[in-house]
Each structure stands twice: as structure tokens, then as C-alpha cells.
Amino acid sequence: MPRRRSGRASMRAPAVLIALIGFLPQVLTSGSFELRIKSFTNSLGRLSSGQCCDGSSSDAPCLAPCRTKFRVCLKIYQANIDTTSPCTFGDITTPVLGGNSLDVPNLNVEGFSNPIVFPFDFTWPGTFSLIVEAWHDTNETSRSDDTLIARMTKQSIADVGGPWVEEEQRWGGPGSAHLRLSYRVTCAAHYYGAGCEVLCRPRDDAFGHYTCSSSGEIVCRPGWTGDYCSKPRCLPGCDAEHGHCLKPDECICHTGWVGELCDQCQRHPGCFHGTCSKPWDCICEEGWGGLFCNQDLNYCTNHRPCKNGGTCHNTGQGSYTCVCPSEFTGLNCELPLHSCEDRPCLNGGACVQEGKELVCACPSGYEGAQCETRILTCADQPCRNGGTCETRSSGYVCVCPPGFAGTDCAMEANPCAGNPCRNGATCSRAGDSYRCSCKPGFKGNRCEIDIDDCAGIVCEHGGTCVDLVNDRRCQCAPGFVGARCETRVDLCLAKPCANGGKCLVLDNDYECRCLPGFAGKDCSIDIDECDSSPCQNGGSCRDRVNGYHCDCSAGWGGKACTVLLADFVSKPAGDHLKRVGDMEEESLSGRHVALIAALSAVVPAVALAAAVAVACIRRRRKRAQNAADAEARAQNAANAGGGGRVIRNTWGKCEAPVAECQNAHNAAAEECKRKTLNTESAARLLAALDPRLSRLSADSAYCANSDTSLVKRALEGGGVYVLDDHCLPPTFATQV
């Protein structure tokens, strides 16, 4: 591979960074909830309370139309929709769109577009709660029920990619309003799946070659394969071990392999009659030998030189000997042999008859069956090209100078014949030696050194540099990618966090920071605050987002139903529980609140010391009896001048002397009094309309009665119901 490719890889990093910067604004949303308001009619021009929007009387027709605007709240699914809790998915308020009758699709209002879009960057849960409110605009920043025209609430299921769902609601109340709308959920571009949770962006570059299916799955373009379609499909049949490709339908052979499909090994350079089973082999074919398989070791088989039935014997190095039948002679048994009279022996050889065979006794300097071959000696100067001749017992040997070879130094030697160059380098003659032209990525006299392409290269974030042939590759640690491992894998691009959770990128991981009320790896778990059973005393719990609501049983109140309400105090046996009145139940006085707080604090202590408490209460009632009678008479006297409405006690006149309250407050010149409520039904009706001072008469025999239970019991025929002792400054009143 060419070395300049590393330069292109280094230039690619800024381009990748620019592409990522341009990509960021496009991934802020994975889908959207769209709501299209079609029409709204408020035929009477009134608020939900029945009042006119212009503030005029509710009895006459409204003079001016309402200035109608809408608020749309989208939140997580709630079984019972809470209109006061936060809008989990979004809260949008439109500008004023018109008056009492709106054809919204045909409106052209600045700052308003229809449909209203709620983008989301999490997995769509499939269910939702929707609140649509029509308001009369009063140019005030706060909303109140005084300006509400109509409110629509709905829980539903919305599948991604479905058609527009039509909704319609009419209100038959004072406003006689009518609202028509529709909604749908769609995925943003390049997002797929039932919850828009699958991100797939088609590409055709160095990082992948693919398109996306309708479900967001990667579909490789023709000629590409792999998880991200970044691996080309080579030419069909291309040997996967000995070849590769950089683009589809090509086959680039590795060093030492050739052929269209890279399935043929490359023989050793200079190999003539040989084959190979791996690169640079030279396995000689039958009958051939030598380093380059250029020596004919089976001359007899390859050339069949012996004639007339002669038997050929290979003698090595391309030579042979023919064993002729008795009637033939010659080098190749080509000469008929009859007798020595035919003089078959050449060069002065002596013919000897040995049975049926003729043998030639050759003179010195000749050899062969017929003495046909002259034996050379150094005197014949057989060595050529400056070779030095050395005499041996078998003849001579030529010592050849550099650049020549062979028996007589007649063959010019090839310095590249031994393939001295390594790693596919090209060998060429350089005088009496050779020179190797190295392929890119190698160096040395014989190209035997692999250049370290990782020298000076730093792979970031713990990556390891792997040296390749004329190239390098950074093997990145988990969580990083890029030519230098400079880019952190952003697992948040897939938007794994649901329900508004914020995604944080970690090393090869992510973390979801969930909104209050949600939990889990992807914030998909709605925390049930009712699991801990916070509601006490028989109260039932309703789960809310990041909270709960207790529906308390009768007689209990507070956030967790732990407060005992004052209106639920047990009466003596035989009596049923009785409420003083609906008006007093709805609005407790300051003294009632103080009484509730006191009871809540005292009840645990009273439970621990029940016997002592009972004794103290009895003594207190005896001491206070006379004081209560005197106080009742004083109250009636004071109420006598309070107005026309007088409530007269039906009890008999009390003759008992008035005893002063034995109370520490007397030391501060205060009087001890009883808090009383009138129990006469007629008086209670008037009291609901106009609170007055009541007057208590003491002309009843009950006043002198020592039975303390009478203090806590109202008579069937009316009278005064004494609630409790209390000390106040001298002014005293009872609410009637």
C-alpha cells in the first residue's frame, strides 16, 4: 500500500470533526408529537364560570367577544390526570388567535404555527396525557380559573407513524364551547422504531456504504458487507487468505501470490522446470534438478537417445550412457556391430572381441564406447572467460572468475539467480554484483528490513499502533474510534434515555440523569411513591409523578392522613357523631386550628398515662361547673344588646353561685370562659347568614346539676352546646 495514504488519513481528521459539528444540531430530537387545532367555537362568548369575557353581567348577552388563546400540555400517562403537575413532555401557549369562533387552519397569526409541535429526544413511550385549555387573554402573565373558557383532558395511546387521530369535545355548560383537533406522532429524519429509538443515517463514504430499511436496519449497498458495510465484496472466487480488495469486484494479491483470483503461488525467480506449493518455492518436475530446476536429470526419459534397443542410463548433469545390443555399437547404438574387422573403435582405439561383444580399448586422452570422446586437459586450455584450469585425476576443473559459471566457465553467471532480494523486491545487475529495488515499506541491501511505520506515531486514549506493510493502524481501546483513536464513541446518539432523562457520555458507556420520579438505566421506570405505604389510618394512596396523594378516611387529614380532625370527637355512648355545620367544616377558625394542633401533640401522651388523664379531667370538670354556669349568664347579658336576633336558652334558671375559675390565667386578670355553640336548628340557619352574639339564660334546672356530662351534650329541644373551656380576655362571643 502506498505510504502517502497515511498523509490522507491525517488530513481526514479535521474533515471528520467538521462533519460532526454540522451533525450535532440535527440530533437534538428523535421525534415529535404534533397537535393540529382545527376549530373552536364559544357561541355565547362566556368563560367556564358563566361570566362574560368582557366582565359584564352574566344575565345579559355578552357585549364583546373573548380574546381566545390556547394552552397545550403534554405529559406522561396518568390514570387520573393532574392539571397542576408539571408537563413532562412540554407546555406551549399560543398567542391570541381570535374571538369566539376560530377556523384555525386558515389563520395567519404571527408567532403561531399549526400543527403545534412537541419535539422529544427520548424513546416515545406510546402512551400520554393531553390537556388542551382555551383561555381569555387579559394581558396578565398568570392564569386563573377566572379566565378559563374550556378545558379538555385525555389519556390515550399514539403509535409512531400512525395517521392523524381526530378528537372532538363539546361543553354544554355556560360557555357552550366546541373544540375539534387531531394529533399524531412522527419520527425525525433518520430515526426509526416503535419509539423512534433507532438511529440510522445513510452514508456512502470511508465510514460505511449503506442505506436504511423501513425499520432502521442497515442495508448494505451493492458490493459491500460487514456490520457497517465498510468491507468490500471482492471478485467472486478471490482467495480470502491470499488476496484482498479495496473496492468491490477486485482482487489484489498479497506478496508471493498471482493469478486473477490470487490462488497461484509465485515460483522462485529463475525457476525453469519447477512448481511451487507456497511462494518462492521451486519444486522440480520429474527429470529435472538443480536450484532452478534447469538440469535435466532424466535425459533418457525426456530424449530417448538410445537406438536399436539400446538401454539408456542417466549419469547425471544431463549426460547418459547407452548399453547397446551385441550387434550394435556407437554412442546411441546407432552403428551395426559385426566384428573388429569393421573397425568400430575411433581415435586409435584397439578393438577386442569378448564373446559376442566388441570392446574398444581407448588410447590416452579418449573415452567412450568407441573412443569417440576426447578427454580434455589443462593443456587444451578448456577454461574460457579467464577461468583457471586445475588438473585432477579424472581430468580438469575450471575455477571461474566472478560473473561466469559452468564446466568451462562459458556460461555468464546471473547474480540475481539466487533471488537475494527479499519481500518481493526487484533484482538487477550492478557490475559483478546485484542491486535490490525495494517495495514501499521495506529497506536494506536485500530489502529484508520492514520499515516501522509506527515510529513517532501516538495512538490516543490508550490505543496501540500496529505496524503494517507501508502502513499502520491504531487498535483503539474500548470506547474510542478514529485514525488516532481521537474520537470517543457517543452512545448518547441513540437517545437511550426515556421520560426526559439527560444522557451523559462515559467511557464506552452512558448514564441517564433521570427527572424526579423516574429511575432505571434508561429512566423508563416510573417510581411508585405509594410502594412505601405513606398514607396512614386507612388512607388510600394515588401515585403521581415524583409524589403521591392520600385520599384519607373520615376523620383524618394531612399529607399522610396523620392529623385527627377536630370535627370528629367521640360523643358519649348512645349518641351518634355529629358535625356542627357545613359552613364551619369548610372554614375552621384560628382557635379550631390551635385546638387541632394541641390535640395532635397531646394524644400520644394521654395514651401513655390514660388513668392519670381521666382523673384530672374529672376534677377539672367539677371545679369548672359553677364557673361555667356563671359565664353562661354573663354571656346572655352581654348578648342582650347585640342586635335583634336573640337565641334564648330553654334551660331552667340556674341558682348556683358562680365560682371563679381556678386557673393560672386569673393571675393575669383574665377570665376563664367556655367556648359554646348554639345547637338550635333555627338559630343555626340564621348564623350561617349573619354571625351574631348569643345570649345564654340560666333559668334551667340543668345549671345546678352536678352531672358533668351535661356540659358536653346538647338538648334535643335546643340549647347551648359547650365545646371546651378556654381562657380569653373579658370580651366573649359565640358564633351562632
N, C-alpha and C positions, 0 to 999 in steps of 0.2 A: 504494500500500500504506500502511496507517495507521502513523504514527510510533511509536505506543505499542508496536509489536511489538518494537522494539529493547530496550525495558524487559523484556519477557518473555524475550528472548534472554539478557539479563544475569542474570536470575533463574534461568535454566536451568542455569548453570554449577555452583552448589552441588549441585543435584539430580543432575547427571551425576557429580560427584565422589562423592556418597554411594552412587550405584549402582555405581560402580567399586569402592569399598571393600567393598561387600557381595558383589561378584563375585569378589574375589581368592581367598577360601578355597575356592571351588568349582573352580578351575582348576589346583589343585596336582597333579592326577592326570588322565591321559588314558585310562587303562585299568587292568586288574588281572588278575593270574594267580591263579586260585582252585584250591586243592587240598583235597579232601574225603577225610579218612581214614574208611574205613567200618568196618574191623575189624582187630584184631591178636590173634594167638594165640601164646603162648610156652608150649607144653604142658608142657615139662619145668622151666620156671622157671629156666633157666640163661642165662649170658652166652655171647657168641660164643666165648670161650675154653674153654667147657665147665664153668667153675666155677659154683657156686650163687650166686645173688644175695646170700644171707644169709651168705656166707663159709664155709659148711660144706663138708664133704668132697665132692669131685666123684663119688665112688663110690656114695654112698648117695643116695636120693631127697632133693630139696631140701625143707627144713622150712618155709621162709617164702617167699611169693611175691615176685616182683620189684616194685619201685615204678617203673612204666613211665612214661616221658615221651618226647616226640619232638622231634627237631631236623630242620627242613626248610631246605635250602639251595638257592636258585635262582640260576643264573649263566648267563653267555654260553655258547653251544655250544662244547664241547671234544670233539675226536675221541677223546682219552684223558682221561677225567675225573680231575682232580686234586682229591682230597678235602681238601687242605691249603691251597689257594689261596683268596683272598677270594671271598665270594659276591657276584657283581656286582649281581644284582637284589634280593637280600635274604636274610636269615638269621633265622629265627624258631624259638624254643624254647618248647614248651608247658609248662604246669605238669604235675605228676604226674596222670595220667589214670586210673590204676587198677593192677591187678595183672597176672597172666599172661594173662588173657583180657579183651578190650575190645570192646564193641559201641559204637563211638564216637558214632554219630548219636544214641543215646539217653542219652548222658552229659550231666550238668549240673554242670560244674566251673567255679568262679569263675576269671575271667581267661582262659577258653578259649572260642573260638567256632569252629564248624565249618560251612563251609569256612574254611581258613586263607587269608588274602588278602594278596597281594603287589602293592600298587599301584605303577604306574610312570608317569612323566611324560615319556616319550620315545616315539619310534616303535618299536612292537613289532617285533623282527627276524624273528619267525616260527619261529626255532629256539631251543633252550635245553638246558641240562644241569640235571638234578634229582638231589639227594641227599636221601634220607629215612633217618634213623637213629633207632632205638629204643634208649634208654639206661635203665639202672638208676640212679635218683636216690639219691645218697649224701649229700645236703645239702652237697656240696662245689661250689665255684664252677667248678673246672676239669674238663675232660673228659679221659678217658684211655681207651685201648683196654681197660683192665681192667674198665670198667663198660659197655662196648658190648654190646648184645644182638644187634642185626642192623643191617645197612646195605644200602640199595637205591640203585643209581645207574642213571641212564637219560639218554640223549640222544634228543631227539625233535623233531617239528615240530608246532606248535599254531597253527591258523588262528584269527583273531579271529572270535568269534560262533559257533564250531562247538559241537557237542554235547559233553556230558561224555565224556571218554575214560577207559575203565575199565582199570586196571592191577592185576596180582596177582603176588605173588612168594612162593615157598616156599624155606626154607632147610632142607636135610636134615642139617645138621651137628649139633653137640651140643645146640643150643637147640631144634631142630625148630620154627622160627618160621614164621608165615604172616601176610602183610600184604595187605590189599585197600584200594585207594584209587582216586580218579578226579580229573581236573583239566580245566580249560577256561580260555580267555582271553576276556575281555569288555571292551568299550569303556565308559568312563564316559559319563554323560549328556552329550549334545551333541557327542560325538566319534564319528567315522566313519572308514571306510577300512580297508584290509588291515592297517595298523599303528596304528590309532587316531590317525592324524596329522592328520585333517581336523576342524577345529572349526567347528560350525555351531549357533548358538543362535537359535531362532525369536524374532521380535520383531514388534511392530506399534506403532511409535512414530515420533517425528520422525527417527530414525536409520535406519529401514527398515521394510518391511512384507512379511515373507516367512516361510515355513516351510522345513523341510529334507527333502530326499529321503532314501531309504534309504542312499545313498552319501555323504551330507553336502553335496550341492549345494543352493544356494539356490533355492527355488521361490517366485516372487513370488505374493503374494495377489492375488485378482481386482481389476483396476483399477490395478495398479502395475507399473512396469517399471524398468529400469536395473540396473547392476551390483549394487547393494544394495537394489533395489526401493524406492528413495526418490523416484522420479519418477512422478507420477500419469499415468494414461492419460486424456487429455482426451476430451470429447464427440466421437464419431466424425465426421470431417469438419471439425473445428475447425482453422482455418488456423494452422499451426505458426509462421508468421512474424509474424502479426498478432494472435495470441491465445495464451493460456496458461491453466493451471488449477492450483489448489492442492489439489484433491482429485479423485478420479475422476469422469468423466462431467459435467464442467462446462467452460465456455468463457468466459474472461474476456478481453474485448477490450482491446488496447492503445489508447492515446490516438489518436484520429483514425479508428478503425475501429468499425463497428457491424454488427449482424446476429447471428442465432443462432450462426453459425459464424465470426463476425468476418472475413468475406470481402468486406464492403462498405465502401468508403471514406466518410468523413463529409464532406458538402459544406460549403462556406463558409457560416457562419450568414447567413441572409437571401437565399440564392441561390434564385430562383423557378423559372426555366425553364433550369436547367443541370444538368450531371452532373459527375463527378469521376473521375480515374484514380489519384489519391493524396489523402491527407487535405487538407482545406481548399481544394480546387480548386472553381472554378465555371465549368465549360466550357459555354458557352451552346448550347442546341439551335438547330437551323436556324430562322432568322427572328427570333431574339431576340438582344439585345445589352445592353451596359451592364455595370457592375461586378457587378451581381447578376442579370444576365440578365432584367431586368424591362422592357426596352424592346423593343417589337415592331418589328423591322427588316424584316419581310416581311408588312406589313399586307395587301398584295394577295393573297398566297397563303393567309394564315390566314383572311381575312374575305371575299375576293372581292366587293368593294363595287360594282364597275362593272357596270352593267346593259346590256342591249340590245347586246351585242357590244363594249362599250367595253373599251379596253385600259388596264390598271391599271399604274401606275409608282410604286414606293416612293420616297418623297422623304426618308426617314429620320425618326427620333424618333417613329415611329408615325403618320406622315402619308403621303398618297398623292395621286396625280392620275390622273383618268380621261380618256383620249383617246377621245372619243365618235365614232361614225359620223356622217356628214354629216346624217343625218336625225334625230339625237338630240342632246340637249344636257342640261345640268344637271350638278350635282356628281357624280352617279353615272350620268350618261347616262340618267336616268330620264324625261326630258322629250322628247317628239317635237319636232322642229325642221322647220318648213316654210319660214318666211321671216321677215323682220324685222317683218312685219305682225303676227306673233304676240307681239311684244314680249318676247322671251326675256330681255332684259337687265334686271336689277333695280337698284334704288337709283339710278336716273337714268343708268344706263349707256346709251351710244349703240350701236345695232345697225348693223353694217356687213356688207354682203353681199360676200364674197370667193369668187367662183366658187360652188361648191356649199356652202360653209361660211359660218356666221354668226359674226362676231366681235363681242364686246362691248367697247367702249372705256369702261372704268370711270372714274368721277369720282374726285377725290382723296379718299382715306380708305377706298376699297373695292378689292377684288380678287376674283379668281376667274373662272371661265369665264363666269359670268352676273352678275359683280359682286355675288355673294351674300355675300361675306365682308367685314365691316367691319374696316378696319385701325385698331387702337387706337394711341393716342399717349399721352404722359405727361399730356396734358390730361384724358384719360379716367380718370386715377388707377387704372391697372390693377394696380398692385402692392399686394398685401394683406399683412396682419400686420406693418405698419410698414416694408415694403420701400421702398427709394429708387428712383425711376424716373429713368433716364438716356436721353436721346433719341439715336438713331442714325439713319444714313441709311436703314437698312432698317426702321426702326420705333423700338422702345424696348427697353431691358434693365432688368430689376428686380434691384437689389442687395439680397439678402435678409438680414435680421438673423439672429443665431445662433439655431438651433433651427428654421429654416424653409428650404425649398428649392422649386424649381420655377420655371416661366416667370413666374408671377405671385406667387411666394412663398406659394402657397396650400397647399403640402404641408409638413406638420410633419416636420422633419428628425429622423432617428434617430442619435444619437451613437454607438450601437453597431453601426450598419450596416457600418462598415468593419472590423468584428471587430478592434478594437485590442487585445483581451486575448489573451495567448499561453498556450500549453501547456494548452489545454482549460479555461481559466478562464471563469467566467460573467460576462457584461457586463450592467450595469444603469445606468439613467439616474441622474445626480446633478446636478440643476439643468440647466444648459446643457451639461454635460459627462457623463462616464460614470465608473463605478467597477467595478473588476475584483475578483471574488471568486476568489482563487487556490485551486487544488487543493493538497492536502498535498504538501510538498516544494518549493514554489515561493514566491517573494516578488517585490516590486517593484510599481510603479504599474501595469504591464501584465503582471505575473506572468512576466516574462521572465528572472528570476534563479533558477537551480537552487540550492537550499539545499545547502551542503556538509555532508552527514551524517557525514563522516569527521572533522570538526573536533573535536579533543580526544579522539579515539579512537586507541588504540595497539594495533596487532596484534603479539602477542608472537612471539618466536623468529624475527624477520626477516620476518614476514608483511606484506603490502601491503594497505592499505584501499582498496576500490573503492567509489566513491560511486554509489548507485543513486537511483531516484526515491523520495524519502521513506524511504530505507533505505540500508544499507551492507552490505558483505560483505568479510570478511578473506580474501584469497587467500594461503594458507599456503605456507611453504617446504616442500620435501620432508621427510617425517618427522613432520609435525605436523598436527593437526586441531583442530576446535572453533571456537566462535563468535569467539574471540580468538586462535586458534592456540595455546591454552594446553596442549593435551594432546599428548604425544609418542606417536607410533604404536608400540605394543608388539608387535614382530614375534615376541616370545617366546611370545605366547599360542597360537601354532600348534604349540608344542613341537617345534621342528625338530631339537633335539639328541638323538642316539641314544646308547645304551650308557651311560646315567647321566651324560652331559655336562651341564654347567651353562650355561644360556643367559644372556648379558649383552646388555642393550639398548644399541644405538648409534644415532647419527643416521641414520634411515632404513635401518637395517641391524641385524644382530645378530652376536654372536660366541659360539661354543661353547667353553667351557673343558672339555677332554676329560679323562677319567680316565686315569691312566697305562696305556699300552698301546694307546691309540686315537688316531686323528688324522683330519683332514679337516674340511671346513667344518661338517659336522653330526656329527662323531665316529663316522661309520659305517665307517671304515677300521680294521680290526684290524692293528696294526703287527706285521709278521713279523720278530721279532728274529733269526730264522735267516737273513735275507737277507744279513747281513754275514759269514756262514760263520764263526761264532765257534769252532766245535768243530775242534780241530786233530788231527793224527796219525790221520786216518781215522775220527774220531768222527762219529756221525750226530746231527743236531740236531732237537729237538722243540719247536715253538713253544708258548709259554704266554702268559697274559695278563700283559703288562709283564715278560716274562722268557723264558728258554729253558732247556732241559735237554739235556745232552750224554750220549748213550749211547756211551761210549768203547770203542775196540777193545782187545783183550787187551794188557795190559802198561802201560796208561795210565790215569790218573785225574785228579781235579781238576775244577773247574767247566768248564774249556775243554779238558780232556784234554791238558794240558801237563806233567803230573807223571809221571815214569817211576817205576813201582812197583818196590820193591826185590826182590820175589819173581821178577822177570823179568830175571835176569842171565844172559848167554850163557855156556854151558859150552864147553870145548874141542871141536874138530871131532870128529864121530862120536858125540857124546853128544846126547841129546835134552833139552829143557827139563824141569826137574823142580821141583815145589813141595815145600817141606819138609813141609807138612802142612796139612790143612784148618783145624785149630784155630789154628795160628799165622797163617794167611792172614786169618782172621776178626778176630784181635785182635793187632795189632802192639805190640811193647814200645816203651818210650821210646827205647831205643837204636836200634831199627829206624827210628823216625820221624826221629831225628837223622841216621841214615845216608842216608835218602831225601833229606832237605834238603841234606845235603852233596853228594850225587851230582848233584842238580839244579843246584847252583851251580858244580860243578867241570867238568861235561860240556862247556860251551862253551869253557872254557879249554883242556881236554885236546884238543879238536878242532883248535884253532889251533896247538898245539905237540905234535902226536902223536909225533914222533920222540923228543923230549926225554922225554916221559912214559914211553914204552916203556923207554928206557934206565934211568930212575930206578926203575921198578918191578922190573926185573931185578936191579939192585944191591941194592935193599931186600930182595928175597926171599933172596938169598944170605946177607946179614948176619943175617937173621932165622931162617934154617933151624935152626941149632943152638939158638937160644933157644926155638924152638917145641918141639923135642924135650924139652928140659929142663922146659918148662912143662907138657907133657903128663904127664910122670912126676910132677911135683909135684901136679898135679890129681888123678891117680889115688890118690895117697897121702892127699890131703885127703878124698876121697870115700869112703875105706875105712871111716871111722867114721860115715858119714851115714845108715845105715839098712840094711835087709835087701835092698833092691833094688840090685844092683850090675851095671853093664854092663862087661863085660871086653873089652878091645881084643884083636883077633886078630892084630895086627901082631907081628912079632918084636921081641925086646928090643933097645933102642937103646943102643949103647955109646959114641956120640959124646959128647964133653964138652959141657956146657951153656954156651953163650955168652951173656953178658949182652947185653940189648937196647941197641943203640946208639941211644938215644932221649933227647930232651931231658927226658923225664919222670923219668929216673933221677936227675937233679939234685934232684928233689923227693922223693927216697926212695920213688918208686913203681916198681912192677914192670911190665914190658911183657908183655902177655898176648895170646893168640889167642882169639877168640870161636869156640867149636866147638859143633857139634850132632851128636848121635849119629844114625847112619843105620841102625841095626839095626831091622828091622821090629818084632820083638817088643818091643824097648825103647820104640819109638815108641808102641805101643799102651798100654803102661803109663804112659808120660809123659803121654798125653792125660788119664789119670785122676788121676795124682798126680805132680806135678813133683818130681824128686829130683836130688841131686848125682851126677854120673857120675864114674867113675874110669877113668883112661887108663893103660894099661900100655905100656911101651916095649920089649917083647920082640918086636920085629918088625924085620926087616932093612930095612924101608922107612925107618926113622928115620935110618939113615946114608946113605940115598940122596940124592944131590945134585940129583935131578930136582925142581925146584920145582913142577912141575905136580901132583905128588902131594899137595901141600898143599891144593889146591883140588879134589881128586877123592875121592869115596868108593869104597871097595872093593865088589865085587859081593857078597862074603860078609859084609858088615857093616863096622863100624869107626867111626871118628870123621871127620866132615865139617868141615873147618876153613873157616870163612867169611871171617874177616878178622882182621888184627892190631888190637888195641885195648889201651889202657893204662888200668888201674884200680888202686885201692888193693889191698893184698895179698889181700883176700877174693876168691875166684874160684869161679864155678859155671857149669855148663852146664845148660840145660833139656833134659830127656830126654823 
